[in-house]
Amino acid sequence: MEELQLSINGMSCGHCVSMVKQTLAALPGVQVDNVDIGVATVTYDASLESAEKIASAVSDAGYPAHVR
């Protein structure tokens, strides 16, 4: 398992935090450790997901994200 921190733009409220948590939790092999406005920390199985795919999933949900 590897740890990943994402910087996330476009988040401004609790609803945004909830949406990002749901998006991350839906990915196989991803465990959500923490999500706050502008940042998320997850632990993930690199054999199931890549850091880039995780960031892309959050971006696709409407919150532009990149690996810290």
LOTOR-679417 format. One record per atom (N, C-alpha, C): residue number from 1; residue in one letter; atom name; x, y, z. Coordinates in pm, whole numbers. Example, Ala and Ser with C-alpha at 12.3 -4.5 7.8 and 13.67 -1.06 7.14 Angstrom:
BEGIN
<node i="1" aa="A" at="N" xx="1319" yy="-569" zz="780"/>
<node i="1" aa="A" at="CA" xx="1230" yy="-450" zz="780"/>
<node i="1" aa="A" at="C" xx="1320" yy="-330" zz="780"/>
<node i="2" aa="S" at="N" xx="1285" yy="-225" zz="708"/>
<node i="2" aa="S" at="CA" xx="1367" yy="-106" zz="714"/>
<node i="2" aa="S" at="C" xx="1290" yy="3" zz="787"/>
END
This chain:
BEGIN
<node i="1" aa="M" at="N" xx="84" yy="-118" zz="0"/>
<node i="1" aa="M" at="CA" xx="0" yy="0" zz="0"/>
<node i="1" aa="M" at="C" xx="89" yy="124" zz="0"/>
<node i="2" aa="E" at="N" xx="45" yy="222" zz="-75"/>
<node i="2" aa="E" at="CA" xx="120" yy="346" zz="-85"/>
<node i="2" aa="E" at="C" xx="32" yy="463" zz="-43"/>
<node i="3" aa="E" at="N" xx="93" yy="568" zz="7"/>
<node i="3" aa="E" at="CA" xx="19" yy="687" zz="46"/>
<node i="3" aa="E" at="C" xx="30" yy="791" zz="-64"/>
<node i="4" aa="L" at="N" xx="-79" yy="864" zz="-84"/>
<node i="4" aa="L" at="CA" xx="-85" yy="967" zz="-187"/>
<node i="4" aa="L" at="C" xx="-154" yy="1089" zz="-132"/>
<node i="5" aa="Q" at="N" xx="-96" yy="1206" zz="-158"/>
<node i="5" aa="Q" at="CA" xx="-161" yy="1332" zz="-125"/>
<node i="5" aa="Q" at="C" xx="-195" yy="1403" zz="-254"/>
<node i="6" aa="L" at="N" xx="-318" yy="1452" zz="-260"/>
<node i="6" aa="L" at="CA" xx="-365" yy="1527" zz="-376"/>
<node i="6" aa="L" at="C" xx="-393" yy="1671" zz="-338"/>
<node i="7" aa="S" at="N" xx="-358" yy="1763" zz="-425"/>
<node i="7" aa="S" at="CA" xx="-404" yy="1901" zz="-415"/>
<node i="7" aa="S" at="C" xx="-525" yy="1911" zz="-505"/>
<node i="8" aa="I" at="N" xx="-632" yy="1970" zz="-453"/>
<node i="8" aa="I" at="CA" xx="-758" yy="1972" zz="-527"/>
<node i="8" aa="I" at="C" xx="-811" yy="2114" zz="-533"/>
<node i="9" aa="N" at="N" xx="-843" yy="2160" zz="-652"/>
<node i="9" aa="N" at="CA" xx="-899" yy="2293" zz="-673"/>
<node i="9" aa="N" at="C" xx="-1050" yy="2285" zz="-685"/>
<node i="10" aa="G" at="N" xx="-1116" yy="2396" zz="-661"/>
<node i="10" aa="G" at="CA" xx="-1261" yy="2405" zz="-681"/>
<node i="10" aa="G" at="C" xx="-1346" yy="2360" zz="-564"/>
<node i="11" aa="M" at="N" xx="-1284" yy="2322" zz="-454"/>
<node i="11" aa="M" at="CA" xx="-1360" yy="2281" zz="-336"/>
<node i="11" aa="M" at="C" xx="-1385" yy="2403" zz="-249"/>
<node i="12" aa="S" at="N" xx="-1510" yy="2419" zz="-202"/>
<node i="12" aa="S" at="CA" xx="-1540" yy="2536" zz="-119"/>
<node i="12" aa="S" at="C" xx="-1633" yy="2507" zz="-2"/>
<node i="13" aa="C" at="N" xx="-1680" yy="2382" zz="12"/>
<node i="13" aa="C" at="CA" xx="-1778" yy="2355" zz="117"/>
<node i="13" aa="C" at="C" xx="-1778" yy="2207" zz="154"/>
<node i="14" aa="G" at="N" xx="-1860" yy="2174" zz="252"/>
<node i="14" aa="G" at="CA" xx="-1872" yy="2037" zz="297"/>
<node i="14" aa="G" at="C" xx="-1926" yy="1944" zz="189"/>
<node i="15" aa="H" at="N" xx="-2012" yy="1995" zz="103"/>
<node i="15" aa="H" at="CA" xx="-2064" yy="1913" zz="-7"/>
<node i="15" aa="H" at="C" xx="-1950" yy="1871" zz="-100"/>
<node i="16" aa="C" at="N" xx="-1860" yy="1963" zz="-128"/>
<node i="16" aa="C" at="CA" xx="-1745" yy="1932" zz="-213"/>
<node i="16" aa="C" at="C" xx="-1659" yy="1823" zz="-148"/>
<node i="17" aa="V" at="N" xx="-1636" yy="1836" zz="-18"/>
<node i="17" aa="V" at="CA" xx="-1558" yy="1736" zz="55"/>
<node i="17" aa="V" at="C" xx="-1626" yy="1600" zz="43"/>
<node i="18" aa="S" at="N" xx="-1757" yy="1597" zz="62"/>
<node i="18" aa="S" at="CA" xx="-1832" yy="1472" zz="53"/>
<node i="18" aa="S" at="C" xx="-1824" yy="1410" zz="-86"/>
<node i="19" aa="M" at="N" xx="-1834" yy="1490" zz="-188"/>
<node i="19" aa="M" at="CA" xx="-1828" yy="1440" zz="-326"/>
<node i="19" aa="M" at="C" xx="-1690" yy="1380" zz="-357"/>
<node i="20" aa="V" at="N" xx="-1585" yy="1447" zz="-312"/>
<node i="20" aa="V" at="CA" xx="-1450" yy="1396" zz="-335"/>
<node i="20" aa="V" at="C" xx="-1430" yy="1265" zz="-258"/>
<node i="21" aa="K" at="N" xx="-1478" yy="1259" zz="-134"/>
<node i="21" aa="K" at="CA" xx="-1468" yy="1134" zz="-56"/>
<node i="21" aa="K" at="C" xx="-1538" yy="1020" zz="-128"/>
<node i="22" aa="Q" at="N" xx="-1658" yy="1045" zz="-177"/>
<node i="22" aa="Q" at="CA" xx="-1734" yy="941" zz="-248"/>
<node i="22" aa="Q" at="C" xx="-1662" yy="895" zz="-374"/>
<node i="23" aa="T" at="N" xx="-1607" yy="989" zz="-447"/>
<node i="23" aa="T" at="CA" xx="-1535" yy="957" zz="-570"/>
<node i="23" aa="T" at="C" xx="-1415" yy="869" zz="-540"/>
<node i="24" aa="L" at="N" xx="-1338" yy="906" zz="-439"/>
<node i="24" aa="L" at="CA" xx="-1219" yy="830" zz="-403"/>
<node i="24" aa="L" at="C" xx="-1255" yy="692" zz="-348"/>
<node i="25" aa="A" at="N" xx="-1357" yy="686" zz="-264"/>
<node i="25" aa="A" at="CA" xx="-1397" yy="559" zz="-202"/>
<node i="25" aa="A" at="C" xx="-1448" yy="458" zz="-305"/>
<node i="26" aa="A" at="N" xx="-1497" yy="507" zz="-418"/>
<node i="26" aa="A" at="CA" xx="-1550" yy="418" zz="-522"/>
<node i="26" aa="A" at="C" xx="-1440" yy="351" zz="-605"/>
<node i="27" aa="L" at="N" xx="-1317" yy="397" zz="-592"/>
<node i="27" aa="L" at="CA" xx="-1207" yy="341" zz="-671"/>
<node i="27" aa="L" at="C" xx="-1156" yy="213" zz="-605"/>
<node i="28" aa="P" at="N" xx="-1134" yy="108" zz="-685"/>
<node i="28" aa="P" at="CA" xx="-1084" yy="-17" zz="-627"/>
<node i="28" aa="P" at="C" xx="-944" yy="-1" zz="-570"/>
<node i="29" aa="G" at="N" xx="-925" yy="-54" zz="-449"/>
<node i="29" aa="G" at="CA" xx="-793" yy="-50" zz="-387"/>
<node i="29" aa="G" at="C" xx="-757" yy="80" zz="-320"/>
<node i="30" aa="V" at="N" xx="-854" yy="174" zz="-313"/>
<node i="30" aa="V" at="CA" xx="-827" yy="305" zz="-254"/>
<node i="30" aa="V" at="C" xx="-898" yy="317" zz="-119"/>
<node i="31" aa="Q" at="N" xx="-821" yy="354" zz="-17"/>
<node i="31" aa="Q" at="CA" xx="-876" yy="380" zz="117"/>
<node i="31" aa="Q" at="C" xx="-860" yy="529" zz="143"/>
<node i="32" aa="V" at="N" xx="-970" yy="596" zz="174"/>
<node i="32" aa="V" at="CA" xx="-966" yy="740" zz="200"/>
<node i="32" aa="V" at="C" xx="-921" yy="762" zz="343"/>
<node i="33" aa="D" at="N" xx="-811" yy="832" zz="360"/>
<node i="33" aa="D" at="CA" xx="-759" yy="863" zz="493"/>
<node i="33" aa="D" at="C" xx="-813" yy="996" zz="543"/>
<node i="34" aa="N" at="N" xx="-813" yy="1098" zz="456"/>
<node i="34" aa="N" at="CA" xx="-859" yy="1230" zz="497"/>
<node i="34" aa="N" at="C" xx="-891" yy="1314" zz="374"/>
<node i="35" aa="V" at="N" xx="-1000" yy="1390" zz="383"/>
<node i="35" aa="V" at="CA" xx="-1032" yy="1488" zz="278"/>
<node i="35" aa="V" at="C" xx="-1071" yy="1617" zz="348"/>
<node i="36" aa="D" at="N" xx="-1006" yy="1725" zz="311"/>
<node i="36" aa="D" at="CA" xx="-1038" yy="1860" zz="356"/>
<node i="36" aa="D" at="C" xx="-1046" yy="1947" zz="232"/>
<node i="37" aa="I" at="N" xx="-1097" yy="2066" zz="249"/>
<node i="37" aa="I" at="CA" xx="-1104" yy="2157" zz="135"/>
<node i="37" aa="I" at="C" xx="-963" yy="2179" zz="80"/>
<node i="38" aa="G" at="N" xx="-945" yy="2141" zz="-47"/>
<node i="38" aa="G" at="CA" xx="-818" yy="2162" zz="-116"/>
<node i="38" aa="G" at="C" xx="-717" yy="2050" zz="-109"/>
<node i="39" aa="V" at="N" xx="-743" yy="1946" zz="-29"/>
<node i="39" aa="V" at="CA" xx="-644" yy="1840" zz="-15"/>
<node i="39" aa="V" at="C" xx="-710" yy="1708" zz="23"/>
<node i="40" aa="A" at="N" xx="-651" yy="1599" zz="-24"/>
<node i="40" aa="A" at="CA" xx="-697" yy="1466" zz="14"/>
<node i="40" aa="A" at="C" xx="-575" yy="1376" zz="33"/>
<node i="41" aa="T" at="N" xx="-587" yy="1285" zz="129"/>
<node i="41" aa="T" at="CA" xx="-483" yy="1186" zz="152"/>
<node i="41" aa="T" at="C" xx="-549" yy="1049" zz="145"/>
<node i="42" aa="V" at="N" xx="-491" yy="961" zz="64"/>
<node i="42" aa="V" at="CA" xx="-543" yy="825" zz="50"/>
<node i="42" aa="V" at="C" xx="-429" yy="726" zz="60"/>
<node i="43" aa="T" at="N" xx="-465" yy="603" zz="91"/>
<node i="43" aa="T" at="CA" xx="-374" yy="491" zz="83"/>
<node i="43" aa="T" at="C" xx="-428" yy="403" zz="-29"/>
<node i="44" aa="Y" at="N" xx="-340" yy="355" zz="-118"/>
<node i="44" aa="Y" at="CA" xx="-390" yy="279" zz="-232"/>
<node i="44" aa="Y" at="C" xx="-299" yy="163" zz="-267"/>
<node i="45" aa="D" at="N" xx="-360" yy="66" zz="-331"/>
<node i="45" aa="D" at="CA" xx="-288" yy="-52" zz="-380"/>
<node i="45" aa="D" at="C" xx="-242" yy="-20" zz="-522"/>
<node i="46" aa="A" at="N" xx="-112" yy="-3" zz="-539"/>
<node i="46" aa="A" at="CA" xx="-55" yy="37" zz="-669"/>
<node i="46" aa="A" at="C" xx="-77" yy="-68" zz="-778"/>
<node i="47" aa="S" at="N" xx="-110" yy="-190" zz="-741"/>
<node i="47" aa="S" at="CA" xx="-138" yy="-291" zz="-843"/>
<node i="47" aa="S" at="C" xx="-279" yy="-276" zz="-899"/>
<node i="48" aa="L" at="N" xx="-364" yy="-197" zz="-832"/>
<node i="48" aa="L" at="CA" xx="-501" yy="-177" zz="-879"/>
<node i="48" aa="L" at="C" xx="-525" yy="-38" zz="-937"/>
<node i="49" aa="E" at="N" xx="-458" yy="62" zz="-884"/>
<node i="49" aa="E" at="CA" xx="-475" yy="201" zz="-929"/>
<node i="49" aa="E" at="C" xx="-340" yy="270" zz="-930"/>
<node i="50" aa="S" at="N" xx="-328" yy="371" zz="-1015"/>
<node i="50" aa="S" at="CA" xx="-207" yy="454" zz="-1014"/>
<node i="50" aa="S" at="C" xx="-243" yy="590" zz="-956"/>
<node i="51" aa="A" at="N" xx="-142" yy="663" zz="-912"/>
<node i="51" aa="A" at="CA" xx="-165" yy="797" zz="-857"/>
<node i="51" aa="A" at="C" xx="-230" yy="887" zz="-962"/>
<node i="52" aa="E" at="N" xx="-189" yy="873" zz="-1086"/>
<node i="52" aa="E" at="CA" xx="-244" yy="956" zz="-1193"/>
<node i="52" aa="E" at="C" xx="-392" yy="925" zz="-1217"/>
<node i="53" aa="K" at="N" xx="-429" yy="797" zz="-1211"/>
<node i="53" aa="K" at="CA" xx="-569" yy="759" zz="-1230"/>
<node i="53" aa="K" at="C" xx="-657" yy="809" zz="-1116"/>
<node i="54" aa="I" at="N" xx="-602" yy="808" zz="-996"/>
<node i="54" aa="I" at="CA" xx="-677" yy="858" zz="-880"/>
<node i="54" aa="I" at="C" xx="-702" yy="1008" zz="-896"/>
<node i="55" aa="A" at="N" xx="-598" yy="1082" zz="-930"/>
<node i="55" aa="A" at="CA" xx="-613" yy="1226" zz="-952"/>
<node i="55" aa="A" at="C" xx="-709" yy="1254" zz="-1066"/>
<node i="56" aa="S" at="N" xx="-702" yy="1175" zz="-1171"/>
<node i="56" aa="S" at="CA" xx="-790" yy="1192" zz="-1286"/>
<node i="56" aa="S" at="C" xx="-937" yy="1169" zz="-1249"/>
<node i="57" aa="A" at="N" xx="-963" yy="1071" zz="-1164"/>
<node i="57" aa="A" at="CA" xx="-1101" yy="1043" zz="-1122"/>
<node i="57" aa="A" at="C" xx="-1160" yy="1162" zz="-1047"/>
<node i="58" aa="V" at="N" xx="-1080" yy="1226" zz="-961"/>
<node i="58" aa="V" at="CA" xx="-1127" yy="1344" zz="-889"/>
<node i="58" aa="V" at="C" xx="-1149" yy="1459" zz="-986"/>
<node i="59" aa="S" at="N" xx="-1058" yy="1477" zz="-1080"/>
<node i="59" aa="S" at="CA" xx="-1074" yy="1581" zz="-1181"/>
<node i="59" aa="S" at="C" xx="-1200" yy="1558" zz="-1266"/>
<node i="60" aa="D" at="N" xx="-1225" yy="1434" zz="-1302"/>
<node i="60" aa="D" at="CA" xx="-1344" yy="1399" zz="-1381"/>
<node i="60" aa="D" at="C" xx="-1472" yy="1428" zz="-1304"/>
<node i="61" aa="A" at="N" xx="-1465" yy="1426" zz="-1171"/>
<node i="61" aa="A" at="CA" xx="-1582" yy="1455" zz="-1087"/>
<node i="61" aa="A" at="C" xx="-1606" yy="1607" zz="-1074"/>
<node i="62" aa="G" at="N" xx="-1516" yy="1686" zz="-1135"/>
<node i="62" aa="G" at="CA" xx="-1536" yy="1830" zz="-1135"/>
<node i="62" aa="G" at="C" xx="-1445" yy="1909" zz="-1043"/>
<node i="63" aa="Y" at="N" xx="-1347" yy="1841" zz="-984"/>
<node i="63" aa="Y" at="CA" xx="-1254" yy="1906" zz="-892"/>
<node i="63" aa="Y" at="C" xx="-1112" yy="1880" zz="-941"/>
<node i="64" aa="P" at="N" xx="-1055" yy="1972" zz="-1019"/>
<node i="64" aa="P" at="CA" xx="-921" yy="1952" zz="-1074"/>
<node i="64" aa="P" at="C" xx="-820" yy="1915" zz="-965"/>
<node i="65" aa="A" at="N" xx="-754" yy="1800" zz="-984"/>
<node i="65" aa="A" at="CA" xx="-662" yy="1748" zz="-883"/>
<node i="65" aa="A" at="C" xx="-528" yy="1713" zz="-945"/>
<node i="66" aa="H" at="N" xx="-424" yy="1724" zz="-864"/>
<node i="66" aa="H" at="CA" xx="-292" yy="1679" zz="-907"/>
<node i="66" aa="H" at="C" xx="-217" yy="1625" zz="-786"/>
<node i="67" aa="V" at="N" xx="-122" yy="1537" zz="-813"/>
<node i="67" aa="V" at="CA" xx="-43" yy="1473" zz="-710"/>
<node i="67" aa="V" at="C" xx="50" yy="1578" zz="-648"/>
<node i="68" aa="R" at="N" xx="54" yy="1580" zz="-517"/>
<node i="68" aa="R" at="CA" xx="143" yy="1674" zz="-446"/>
<node i="68" aa="R" at="C" xx="286" yy="1626" zz="-453"/>
END
